[in-house]
């Protein structure tokens, strides 16, 4: 889970940092309107592409973790079934022991 939160934090920080950097660049770098628009377009496109890449990475991690969870679910289910079978077996043996001891007493 910590990997997921780390990825989300990174993505949020990356996007916010990109917006702040673009804003500062606009304030301190005098340029013509066309140049400024091209600069914003280029950097916004890069930020969006980088964001999509990070989202894809997060989805992949989530898919892998979900697969592990499903695999572990099956292992737990099998262990529970073995425990139930062992308990039933002991119960049947206990009934036989009780019957044998009852016969000896009678």
Secondary structure, DSSP 8 states (H G I E B T S, - for coil): -HHHHHHHHHHHHHHHHHHHHHHHHHHHS---HHHHHHHHHHHHHHHHHHHHHHHHHHHHHHHHHHHHHHHHHHHHHHHHHHHHHHHHHHHHHHHHHHHHHHHHH-
